[in-house]
């Protein structure tokens, strides 16, 4: 009876583990594609705000589905930074590996080895991603049968990949940081005959165009390509507060306007 009681007292492992792929905020090394219009210090501060809001988004999803949240971090040794800015409910995973694909695969393998039935890797560039999409991901992966969930980004990458088995092939022969990443990932899934549940397209904030779109979405200026999801709202409080400070400065507006829109940009 004592052994059974000890077994029953073990912490329950959530069905789905979601890990945010993250870099510690370091001026000059984080979000450098946002410079200009941001300064290196501002870009690092925005990275911190994104991490706080995306972690909160995962925790909000966990109130509605069986989810546990993590940050898969780099560089090695930066645990103190993440512990200082994130809720204690967010676990930490050392995700340092030779390539980005290796980082993603290692993170998925860690989550599955920990006992989660599904593993999700999530970007750290989409602070306004609707919570409903995280819930949809967890529920899709909870269904019977083998499958993946893919959330394509508007730039051709993906903001989210969820799997039930750590298929190494999904992370091989991918031209990372290009507009081909999502399409190549779907090709790898077809190669191994893996069904893919597709989520709606969302956007990353990794350049000046994405920053303009984020500002438009948060402030309702008509610049956003996607509205907030009314079913499960996600308002990124830390990001909104920082943008208020940045855009309240007329000099910042001038800096943003001085950066030309990319071809086809918002």
Backbone as CSV, one residue per row, in Angstrom:
resi,resn,N_x,N_y,N_z,CA_x,CA_y,CA_z,C_x,C_y,C_z
1,UNK,0.831,-1.203,0.000,0.000,0.000,0.000,0.873,1.264,0.000
2,UNK,1.984,1.206,0.739,2.857,2.368,0.786,3.450,2.667,-0.582
3,UNK,3.856,1.597,-1.303,4.414,1.796,-2.638,3.388,2.405,-3.570
4,UNK,2.126,1.924,-3.473,1.067,2.463,-4.326,0.822,3.928,-4.010
5,UNK,0.858,4.277,-2.721,0.644,5.675,-2.335,1.759,6.560,-2.904
6,UNK,3.009,6.083,-2.808,4.117,6.868,-3.344,3.964,7.071,-4.841
7,UNK,3.499,6.029,-5.532,3.292,6.148,-6.978,2.220,7.186,-7.279
8,UNK,1.127,7.147,-6.515,0.020,8.081,-6.752,0.398,9.510,-6.399
9,UNK,1.402,9.699,-5.540,1.807,11.037,-5.131,2.782,11.686,-6.104
10,UNK,3.236,10.949,-7.103,4.159,11.543,-8.064,3.476,12.659,-8.842
11,UNK,4.208,13.721,-9.151,3.596,14.818,-9.917,3.084,14.329,-11.264
12,UNK,1.925,14.794,-11.630,1.340,14.420,-12.911,2.089,15.121,-14.041
13,UNK,2.399,14.369,-15.080,3.052,14.923,-16.260,1.975,15.347,-17.253
14,UNK,2.007,16.599,-17.664,1.016,17.089,-18.621,1.124,16.312,-19.929
15,UNK,0.017,16.202,-20.607,-0.033,15.441,-21.864,0.863,16.072,-22.932
16,UNK,0.897,17.416,-22.978,1.634,18.127,-24.023,2.668,19.064,-23.393
17,UNK,3.905,18.953,-23.834,4.944,19.877,-23.416,5.228,20.873,-24.522
18,UNK,5.194,22.167,-24.201,5.474,23.227,-25.180,6.723,23.967,-24.740
19,UNK,7.725,24.008,-25.617,8.991,24.675,-25.301,9.214,25.854,-26.236
20,UNK,9.439,27.015,-25.659,9.768,28.232,-26.413,11.269,28.206,-26.709
21,UNK,11.624,28.316,-27.973,13.037,28.338,-28.356,13.547,29.768,-28.164
22,UNK,14.492,29.954,-27.252,14.813,31.312,-26.810,16.302,31.536,-26.655
23,UNK,16.703,32.802,-26.893,18.058,33.265,-26.613,17.992,34.303,-25.501
24,UNK,18.990,34.276,-24.634,19.060,35.286,-23.581,19.222,36.673,-24.211
25,UNK,18.655,37.676,-23.560,18.687,39.049,-24.077,20.045,39.672,-23.820
26,UNK,20.786,39.886,-24.896,22.112,40.499,-24.797,22.248,41.558,-25.884
27,UNK,22.393,42.829,-25.520,22.540,43.882,-26.534,23.667,43.565,-27.512
28,UNK,23.359,43.712,-28.787,24.336,43.436,-29.823,24.342,41.998,-30.304
29,UNK,23.595,41.116,-29.589,23.567,39.704,-29.980,22.150,39.164,-30.104
30,UNK,21.162,39.965,-29.720,19.771,39.508,-29.709,18.911,40.445,-30.538
31,UNK,18.097,39.867,-31.430,17.172,40.632,-32.273,17.902,41.731,-33.048
32,UNK,19.072,41.429,-33.567,19.880,42.454,-34.237,19.271,42.895,-35.565
33,UNK,18.363,42.100,-36.153,17.722,42.519,-37.398,16.729,43.660,-37.171
34,UNK,16.444,43.957,-35.918,15.580,45.096,-35.591,16.373,46.389,-35.396
35,UNK,17.663,46.316,-35.660,18.535,47.494,-35.544,19.026,47.872,-36.943
36,UNK,18.640,49.068,-37.477,17.583,49.958,-36.992,16.199,49.382,-37.337
37,UNK,15.121,49.974,-36.812,15.016,51.260,-36.133,15.367,51.238,-34.649
38,UNK,15.431,50.044,-34.032,15.764,50.001,-32.616,17.260,50.156,-32.410
39,UNK,17.637,50.521,-31.196,19.026,50.421,-30.780,19.253,48.997,-30.288
40,UNK,20.501,48.615,-30.070,20.789,47.271,-29.569,20.170,47.045,-28.195
41,UNK,20.189,48.061,-27.344,19.576,47.929,-26.018,18.065,47.749,-26.134
42,UNK,17.436,48.513,-27.017,15.986,48.388,-27.201,15.619,47.022,-27.764
43,UNK,16.418,46.526,-28.696,16.148,45.211,-29.276,16.245,44.121,-28.217
44,UNK,17.235,44.210,-27.339,17.363,43.231,-26.264,16.185,43.328,-25.300
45,UNK,15.740,44.551,-24.997,14.582,44.731,-24.116,13.323,44.148,-24.749
46,UNK,13.182,44.303,-26.073,12.019,43.739,-26.753,12.057,42.216,-26.698
47,UNK,13.236,41.631,-26.827,13.371,40.176,-26.713,12.874,39.699,-25.351
48,UNK,13.251,40.429,-24.299,12.803,40.065,-22.954,11.284,40.161,-22.841
49,UNK,10.703,41.228,-23.366,9.250,41.395,-23.316,8.550,40.266,-24.075
50,UNK,9.073,39.918,-25.249,8.503,38.804,-26.017,8.507,37.524,-25.186
51,UNK,9.644,37.211,-24.574,9.755,35.977,-23.803,8.738,35.948,-22.663
52,UNK,8.575,37.064,-21.985,7.621,37.111,-20.877,6.189,36.912,-21.370
53,UNK,5.850,37.544,-22.487,4.481,37.435,-22.996,4.202,36.061,-23.594
54,UNK,5.173,35.477,-24.278,4.949,34.156,-24.863,4.866,33.099,-23.769
55,UNK,5.680,33.228,-22.727,5.565,32.312,-21.593,4.192,32.424,-20.940
56,UNK,3.699,33.644,-20.771,2.366,33.845,-20.205,1.301,33.252,-21.118
57,UNK,1.490,33.349,-22.421,0.553,32.770,-23.368,0.472,31.254,-23.185
58,UNK,1.625,30.606,-23.043,1.643,29.155,-22.831,0.933,28.801,-21.519
59,UNK,1.170,29.577,-20.471,0.514,29.301,-19.197,-0.995,29.519,-19.278
60,UNK,-1.428,30.520,-20.060,-2.861,30.712,-20.258,-3.467,29.519,-20.995
61,UNK,-2.753,29.006,-21.988,-3.231,27.813,-22.701,-3.326,26.614,-21.760
62,UNK,-2.405,26.544,-20.801,-2.392,25.430,-19.849,-3.611,25.434,-18.936
63,UNK,-4.276,26.583,-18.790,-5.518,26.632,-18.010,-6.670,25.965,-18.746
64,UNK,-6.524,25.783,-20.060,-7.614,25.273,-20.888,-7.312,23.936,-21.539
65,UNK,-6.067,23.498,-21.455,-5.673,22.210,-22.009,-4.531,21.658,-21.170
66,UNK,-4.245,20.368,-21.345,-3.257,19.689,-20.505,-1.858,19.960,-21.049
67,UNK,-1.296,21.112,-20.673,-0.049,21.631,-21.234,0.914,21.997,-20.115
68,UNK,2.190,21.726,-20.336,3.260,22.238,-19.474,4.180,23.108,-20.318
69,UNK,4.684,24.206,-19.732,5.488,25.157,-20.472,6.961,25.114,-20.109
70,UNK,7.798,25.322,-21.119,9.253,25.322,-20.947,9.862,26.424,-21.809
71,UNK,11.086,26.772,-21.495,11.936,27.552,-22.388,13.168,26.715,-22.694
72,UNK,13.415,26.496,-23.977,14.629,25.819,-24.427,15.633,26.913,-24.765
73,UNK,16.668,27.062,-23.953,17.455,28.289,-23.964,18.863,28.118,-24.523
74,UNK,19.401,29.228,-24.925,20.802,29.400,-25.304,21.181,30.839,-24.939
75,UNK,22.454,31.110,-24.704,23.565,30.162,-24.692,23.621,29.382,-23.387
76,UNK,24.464,28.367,-23.372,24.652,27.581,-22.160,25.145,28.496,-21.036
77,UNK,24.601,28.280,-19.857,24.994,29.090,-18.708,24.121,30.301,-18.459
78,UNK,23.071,30.483,-19.278,22.210,31.662,-19.117,20.946,31.380,-18.310
79,UNK,20.951,30.279,-17.548,19.767,29.944,-16.760,19.349,31.075,-15.831
80,UNK,20.325,31.769,-15.242,20.004,32.834,-14.291,19.163,33.928,-14.918
81,UNK,19.483,34.290,-16.160,18.690,35.315,-16.841,17.244,34.870,-16.970
82,UNK,17.026,33.643,-17.444,15.658,33.186,-17.666,14.902,33.015,-16.354
83,UNK,15.577,32.547,-15.314,14.908,32.421,-14.028,14.493,33.787,-13.486
84,UNK,15.252,34.830,-13.833,14.955,36.163,-13.297,13.766,36.826,-13.989
85,UNK,13.393,36.380,-15.200,12.333,37.069,-15.944,11.082,36.225,-16.137
86,UNK,11.142,34.912,-15.857,10.035,34.024,-16.176,9.359,33.491,-14.919
87,UNK,8.072,33.129,-15.023,7.387,32.490,-13.894,8.052,31.154,-13.540
88,UNK,7.966,30.785,-12.271,8.577,29.529,-11.828,7.914,28.313,-12.460
89,UNK,6.697,28.456,-12.973,6.004,27.332,-13.610,6.612,26.957,-14.953
90,UNK,7.465,27.801,-15.507,8.114,27.521,-16.782,9.416,26.767,-16.529
91,UNK,9.520,25.556,-17.066,10.741,24.777,-16.926,11.810,25.250,-17.888
92,UNK,13.061,24.866,-17.634,14.186,25.264,-18.468,14.841,24.027,-19.086
93,UNK,15.200,24.150,-20.366,15.879,23.087,-21.096,17.119,23.693,-21.752
94,UNK,18.272,23.125,-21.481,19.494,23.546,-22.162,19.433,22.987,-23.584
95,UNK,19.255,23.875,-24.560,19.046,23.437,-25.942,20.237,23.724,-26.835
96,UNK,21.399,23.961,-26.261,22.579,24.264,-27.076,22.980,23.029,-27.875
97,UNK,23.148,23.196,-29.174,23.518,22.109,-30.074,24.183,22.728,-31.299
98,UNK,24.885,21.919,-32.096,25.639,22.482,-33.224,24.804,23.229,-34.252
99,UNK,23.589,22.758,-34.552,22.736,23.409,-35.554,21.371,23.678,-34.953
100,UNK,20.617,24.566,-35.631,19.276,24.867,-35.130,18.391,23.628,-35.189
101,UNK,18.508,22.842,-36.252,17.738,21.602,-36.332,18.046,20.673,-35.180
102,UNK,19.335,20.587,-34.796,19.720,19.763,-33.650,19.090,20.296,-32.364
103,UNK,19.031,21.624,-32.229,18.402,22.231,-31.038,16.933,21.835,-30.940
104,UNK,16.231,21.922,-32.070,14.810,21.572,-32.078,14.599,20.101,-31.756
105,UNK,15.387,19.229,-32.400,15.241,17.794,-32.166,15.568,17.450,-30.724
106,UNK,16.652,18.011,-30.195,17.017,17.746,-28.798,15.894,18.158,-27.852
107,UNK,15.290,19.315,-28.112,14.208,19.799,-27.249,13.010,18.857,-27.300
108,UNK,12.626,18.430,-28.505,11.502,17.500,-28.635,11.807,16.180,-27.934
109,UNK,13.005,15.678,-28.101,13.383,14.419,-27.448,13.337,14.562,-25.929
110,UNK,13.780,15.701,-25.418,13.752,15.938,-23.971,12.319,15.897,-23.448
111,UNK,11.420,16.594,-24.142,10.030,16.648,-23.686,9.386,15.267,-23.687
112,UNK,9.631,14.500,-24.725,9.046,13.162,-24.809,9.660,12.236,-23.767
113,UNK,10.968,12.346,-23.552,11.624,11.519,-22.544,11.143,11.861,-21.142
114,UNK,10.729,13.101,-20.949,10.223,13.520,-19.641,8.852,12.914,-19.344
115,UNK,8.194,12.398,-20.366,6.914,11.731,-20.157,5.735,12.394,-20.822
116,UNK,5.948,13.544,-21.481,4.857,14.163,-22.222,4.526,13.306,-23.443
117,UNK,3.257,13.203,-23.762,2.843,12.391,-24.907,3.072,13.107,-26.234
118,UNK,3.223,14.412,-26.177,3.526,15.184,-27.385,4.467,16.316,-27.013
119,UNK,5.222,16.757,-28.028,6.221,17.816,-27.823,6.013,18.894,-28.867
120,UNK,6.050,20.150,-28.419,5.848,21.301,-29.312,7.020,22.254,-29.143
121,UNK,7.614,22.657,-30.258,8.626,23.718,-30.239,7.975,24.974,-30.802
122,UNK,8.167,26.090,-30.106,7.459,27.333,-30.382,8.473,28.459,-30.509
123,UNK,8.261,29.348,-31.474,9.227,30.433,-31.654,9.082,31.501,-30.565
124,UNK,10.057,32.392,-30.503,10.026,33.476,-29.518,9.855,34.825,-30.196
125,UNK,9.266,34.816,-31.398,9.116,36.039,-32.196,7.665,36.433,-32.437
126,UNK,6.706,35.735,-31.830,5.288,35.985,-32.120,4.512,36.210,-30.825
127,UNK,4.681,37.374,-30.195,4.053,37.604,-28.895,2.538,37.730,-28.948
128,UNK,1.956,37.977,-30.128,0.499,38.111,-30.225,-0.173,36.840,-30.745
129,UNK,0.570,35.746,-30.843,-0.031,34.498,-31.323,-1.254,34.154,-30.478
130,UNK,-2.415,33.919,-31.098,-3.610,33.618,-30.302,-3.435,32.363,-29.444
131,UNK,-3.821,32.470,-28.197,-3.765,31.328,-27.293,-4.544,30.153,-27.862
132,UNK,-5.604,30.441,-28.598,-6.427,29.380,-29.185,-5.617,28.447,-30.065
133,UNK,-4.560,28.954,-30.709,-3.762,28.098,-31.589,-2.901,27.124,-30.776
134,UNK,-2.459,27.527,-29.599,-1.734,26.610,-28.727,-2.665,25.513,-28.221
135,UNK,-3.876,25.900,-27.876,-4.858,24.916,-27.418,-5.211,23.953,-28.543
136,UNK,-5.421,24.482,-29.739,-5.717,23.633,-30.898,-4.587,22.643,-31.151
137,UNK,-3.356,23.097,-30.998,-2.206,22.212,-31.191,-2.230,21.052,-30.207
138,UNK,-2.403,21.370,-28.930,-2.413,20.325,-27.903,-3.541,19.337,-28.131
139,UNK,-4.724,19.834,-28.512,-5.860,18.943,-28.721,-5.665,18.080,-29.964
140,UNK,-5.092,18.645,-31.024,-4.843,17.856,-32.234,-3.866,16.726,-31.951
141,UNK,-2.839,17.018,-31.158,-1.848,15.999,-30.837,-2.378,14.965,-29.851
142,UNK,-3.446,15.283,-29.130,-4.026,14.341,-28.169,-4.873,13.273,-28.846
143,UNK,-5.231,13.484,-30.114,-6.053,12.508,-30.822,-5.281,11.241,-31.125
144,UNK,-6.001,10.172,-31.475,-5.334,8.906,-31.777,-4.552,8.978,-33.081
145,UNK,-3.547,8.156,-33.186,-2.788,8.082,-34.428,-1.603,9.029,-34.445
146,UNK,-0.661,8.728,-35.328,0.560,9.514,-35.460,0.298,10.733,-36.336
147,UNK,0.782,11.902,-35.905,0.595,13.119,-36.685,1.550,14.199,-36.187
148,UNK,1.644,15.270,-36.974,2.369,16.465,-36.565,1.423,17.648,-36.690
149,UNK,1.770,18.749,-36.045,1.044,20.012,-36.181,2.070,21.055,-36.618
150,UNK,1.725,21.815,-37.665,2.641,22.828,-38.188,1.942,24.173,-38.253
151,UNK,2.587,25.194,-37.699,2.090,26.563,-37.774,2.991,27.377,-38.666
152,UNK,2.613,27.615,-39.923,3.493,28.334,-40.850,3.527,29.830,-40.565
153,UNK,4.705,30.412,-40.738,4.872,31.855,-40.604,4.693,32.522,-41.959
154,UNK,4.339,33.794,-41.928,4.114,34.531,-43.175,5.395,34.709,-43.975
155,UNK,6.562,34.503,-43.345,7.824,34.637,-44.067,8.323,33.317,-44.645
156,UNK,7.516,32.256,-44.549,7.892,30.964,-45.101,8.489,29.994,-44.104
157,UNK,8.787,30.457,-42.909,9.242,29.568,-41.849,8.058,28.973,-41.105
158,UNK,8.293,28.554,-39.864,7.154,28.155,-39.032,7.343,28.672,-37.616
159,UNK,6.186,28.995,-36.987,6.228,29.482,-35.616,6.052,28.355,-34.614
160,UNK,5.616,27.193,-35.098,5.309,26.089,-34.183,5.383,24.776,-34.938
161,UNK,5.936,23.770,-34.281,5.897,22.395,-34.778,5.623,21.482,-33.601
162,UNK,4.590,20.675,-33.727,4.241,19.727,-32.684,4.325,18.308,-33.214
163,UNK,4.856,17.395,-32.411,5.010,16.003,-32.821,4.712,15.074,-31.645
164,UNK,4.432,13.811,-31.974,4.194,12.787,-30.958,5.363,11.818,-30.863
165,UNK,6.184,11.813,-31.902,7.394,10.992,-31.963,8.511,11.874,-32.501
166,UNK,9.715,11.711,-31.963,10.842,12.560,-32.389,11.401,12.045,-33.713
167,UNK,10.761,12.446,-34.801,11.203,12.047,-36.134,12.396,12.911,-36.554
168,UNK,13.572,12.339,-36.543,14.777,13.087,-36.913,14.662,13.677,-38.315
169,UNK,13.976,12.973,-39.221,13.910,13.416,-40.609,13.243,14.781,-40.741
170,UNK,12.367,15.151,-39.833,11.700,16.452,-39.895,12.673,17.622,-39.746
171,UNK,13.853,17.351,-39.228,14.819,18.418,-38.951,16.073,18.304,-39.821
172,UNK,16.044,17.409,-40.785,17.192,17.202,-41.654,16.990,17.865,-43.016
173,UNK,18.090,18.324,-43.613,18.066,18.918,-44.950,17.070,20.073,-45.048
174,UNK,17.043,20.902,-44.016,16.203,22.099,-43.977,17.118,23.320,-44.107
175,UNK,16.787,24.213,-45.014,17.576,25.442,-45.158,17.027,26.471,-44.168
176,UNK,17.524,26.381,-42.939,17.023,27.206,-41.845,17.189,28.693,-42.146
177,UNK,16.280,29.486,-41.595,16.284,30.947,-41.742,16.039,31.385,-43.181
178,UNK,15.282,30.587,-43.917,14.876,30.953,-45.268,13.372,30.805,-45.399
179,UNK,12.841,31.285,-46.541,11.406,31.193,-46.802,10.969,29.780,-47.180
180,UNK,11.882,28.819,-47.185,11.566,27.456,-47.600,11.352,26.505,-46.426
181,UNK,11.523,26.968,-45.211,11.547,26.075,-44.052,10.233,25.308,-43.889
182,UNK,9.089,25.993,-43.921,7.810,25.304,-43.717,7.541,24.318,-44.842
183,UNK,7.799,24.727,-46.088,7.556,23.832,-47.225,8.459,22.611,-47.153
184,UNK,9.707,22.795,-46.789,10.620,21.661,-46.691,10.224,20.729,-45.550
185,UNK,9.715,21.299,-44.461,9.268,20.471,-43.345,8.076,19.614,-43.761
186,UNK,7.168,20.174,-44.534,6.043,19.379,-45.051,6.532,18.294,-46.004
187,UNK,7.548,18.607,-46.788,8.122,17.582,-47.672,8.702,16.431,-46.857
188,UNK,9.412,16.745,-45.772,9.967,15.686,-44.935,8.849,14.847,-44.320
189,UNK,7.760,15.500,-43.929,6.633,14.755,-43.362,6.038,13.801,-44.400
190,UNK,5.933,14.266,-45.641,5.412,13.379,-46.695,6.350,12.192,-46.924
191,UNK,7.646,12.440,-46.847,8.614,11.356,-47.041,8.400,10.231,-46.038
192,UNK,8.085,10.584,-44.779,7.915,9.560,-43.742,6.436,9.227,-43.514
193,UNK,5.595,9.720,-44.464,4.152,9.421,-44.435,3.505,9.829,-43.114
194,UNK,3.821,11.056,-42.711,3.296,11.615,-41.467,2.225,12.645,-41.782
195,UNK,1.012,12.433,-41.288,-0.063,13.406,-41.471,0.280,14.702,-40.736
196,UNK,-0.074,15.836,-41.344,0.222,17.142,-40.755,-1.066,17.938,-40.608
197,UNK,-1.343,18.361,-39.388,-2.456,19.266,-39.096,-1.930,20.686,-39.240
198,UNK,-2.501,21.442,-40.172,-2.004,22.785,-40.450,-2.770,23.836,-39.657
199,UNK,-2.040,24.737,-39.020,-2.611,25.891,-38.332,-2.638,27.086,-39.281
200,UNK,-3.370,28.138,-38.941,-3.345,29.359,-39.762,-1.960,30.000,-39.772
201,UNK,-1.698,30.753,-40.820,-0.453,31.516,-40.917,-0.450,32.623,-39.863
202,UNK,0.699,32.835,-39.222,0.887,33.973,-38.325,2.211,34.626,-38.678
203,UNK,2.534,35.731,-38.031,3.738,36.458,-38.422,4.775,36.488,-37.310
204,UNK,6.031,36.592,-37.729,7.157,36.758,-36.815,7.525,38.237,-36.744
205,UNK,8.112,38.628,-35.636,8.657,39.983,-35.518,10.175,39.848,-35.462
206,UNK,10.783,39.837,-36.655,12.235,39.692,-36.708,12.889,40.722,-37.623
207,UNK,12.091,41.704,-38.092,12.657,42.798,-38.870,11.760,44.021,-38.698
208,UNK,12.108,45.127,-39.367,11.364,46.374,-39.182,9.920,46.237,-39.652
209,UNK,9.669,45.466,-40.728,8.299,45.281,-41.196,7.456,44.558,-40.145
210,UNK,8.025,43.521,-39.542,7.307,42.811,-38.493,7.038,43.695,-37.294
211,UNK,7.975,44.594,-36.989,7.792,45.516,-35.871,6.642,46.480,-36.157
212,UNK,6.550,46.962,-37.391,5.424,47.823,-37.763,4.104,47.067,-37.621
213,UNK,4.087,45.811,-38.060,2.862,45.025,-37.977,2.463,44.780,-36.526
214,UNK,3.448,44.494,-35.687,3.171,44.304,-34.260,2.573,45.566,-33.658
215,UNK,3.169,46.715,-33.958,2.646,47.982,-33.444,1.217,48.201,-33.911
216,UNK,0.955,47.905,-35.194,-0.391,48.084,-35.715,-1.397,47.168,-35.055
217,UNK,-0.998,45.924,-34.785,-1.926,44.990,-34.154,-2.233,45.387,-32.719
218,UNK,-1.197,45.739,-31.976,-1.404,46.078,-30.568,-2.204,47.367,-30.417
219,UNK,-1.916,48.326,-31.284,-2.563,49.625,-31.149,-3.770,49.790,-32.055
220,UNK,-4.137,48.764,-32.821,-5.335,48.824,-33.654,-5.272,49.891,-34.720
221,UNK,-4.117,50.024,-35.370,-3.935,51.082,-36.360,-4.235,50.630,-37.780
222,UNK,-4.770,49.415,-37.931,-5.121,48.949,-39.266,-3.952,48.424,-40.061
223,UNK,-2.780,48.212,-39.405,-1.603,47.727,-40.119,-1.461,46.221,-40.037
224,UNK,-2.186,45.587,-39.129,-1.995,44.159,-38.907,-2.688,43.332,-39.976
225,UNK,-2.050,42.254,-40.375,-2.659,41.326,-41.323,-3.591,40.352,-40.624
226,UNK,-3.421,40.172,-39.308,-4.228,39.240,-38.539,-4.767,39.965,-37.300
227,UNK,-6.056,39.788,-36.971,-6.586,40.375,-35.737,-6.344,39.454,-34.553
228,UNK,-6.485,39.980,-33.354,-6.477,39.112,-32.190,-7.620,38.117,-32.297
229,UNK,-7.421,36.915,-31.783,-8.440,35.874,-31.821,-9.418,36.124,-30.671
230,UNK,-10.646,36.436,-31.008,-11.636,36.792,-29.984,-12.032,35.593,-29.134
231,UNK,-11.834,34.370,-29.643,-12.226,33.188,-28.870,-11.388,33.056,-27.600
232,UNK,-10.088,33.220,-27.724,-9.193,33.156,-26.577,-8.194,34.295,-26.722
233,UNK,-8.508,35.466,-26.185,-7.655,36.635,-26.397,-6.250,36.420,-25.852
234,UNK,-5.293,37.067,-26.475,-3.923,37.080,-25.983,-3.412,38.504,-26.128
235,UNK,-3.371,39.222,-25.014,-2.843,40.585,-25.076,-1.456,40.589,-24.457
236,UNK,-0.425,40.887,-25.229,0.949,40.808,-24.737,1.317,42.036,-23.909
237,UNK,1.101,41.963,-22.613,1.205,43.152,-21.758,2.607,43.733,-21.725
238,UNK,3.639,42.899,-21.563,5.002,43.424,-21.472,5.421,44.071,-22.785
239,UNK,5.067,43.436,-23.909,5.408,43.994,-25.218,4.672,45.305,-25.455
240,UNK,3.381,45.344,-25.103,2.597,46.563,-25.303,3.163,47.714,-24.482
241,UNK,3.569,47.437,-23.248,4.124,48.492,-22.398,5.433,49.031,-22.982
242,UNK,6.267,48.145,-23.502,7.534,48.594,-24.090,7.283,49.402,-25.357
243,UNK,6.356,48.944,-26.194,6.042,49.674,-27.424,5.464,51.047,-27.096
244,UNK,4.675,51.146,-26.049,4.171,52.455,-25.612,5.329,53.401,-25.331
245,UNK,6.347,52.889,-24.650,7.493,53.738,-24.317,8.276,54.112,-25.577
246,UNK,8.442,53.153,-26.478,9.213,53.423,-27.695,8.487,54.387,-28.622
247,UNK,7.200,54.139,-28.840,6.470,54.959,-29.803,6.028,56.299,-29.218
248,UNK,6.139,56.468,-27.914,5.806,57.783,-27.346,6.916,58.795,-27.631
249,UNK,8.033,58.286,-28.100,9.171,59.141,-28.406,9.130,59.489,-29.887
250,UNK,8.951,60.767,-30.204,8.880,61.174,-31.599,10.116,60.807,-32.392
251,UNK,11.260,60.777,-31.709,12.497,60.391,-32.396,12.405,58.952,-32.884
252,UNK,11.757,58.084,-32.099,11.634,56.693,-32.529,10.749,56.584,-33.771
253,UNK,9.648,57.349,-33.813,8.799,57.353,-35.006,9.614,57.720,-36.241
254,UNK,10.456,58.716,-36.109,11.287,59.143,-37.232,12.251,58.037,-37.647
255,UNK,12.824,57.345,-36.671,13.734,56.251,-36.993,13.005,55.135,-37.723
256,UNK,11.790,54.785,-37.249,11.013,53.718,-37.888,10.639,54.090,-39.317
257,UNK,10.231,55.347,-39.515,9.842,55.784,-40.848,11.022,55.819,-41.811
258,UNK,12.223,55.961,-41.275,13.418,56.056,-42.123,13.840,54.701,-42.673
259,UNK,13.323,53.590,-42.080,13.663,52.256,-42.577,12.672,51.886,-43.663
260,UNK,13.126,51.652,-44.896,12.187,51.376,-45.992,11.468,50.058,-45.799
261,UNK,10.213,50.000,-46.258,9.473,48.741,-46.239,10.116,47.749,-47.185
262,UNK,10.109,46.472,-46.774,10.579,45.427,-47.671,9.586,45.255,-48.800
263,UNK,10.027,44.661,-49.891,9.117,44.432,-51.027,7.943,43.597,-50.562
264,UNK,6.750,44.105,-50.790,5.539,43.399,-50.366,5.246,43.541,-48.898
265,UNK,5.983,44.399,-48.181,5.780,44.543,-46.758,4.481,45.238,-46.426
266,UNK,4.160,45.235,-45.093,2.906,45.839,-44.659,2.937,47.347,-44.832
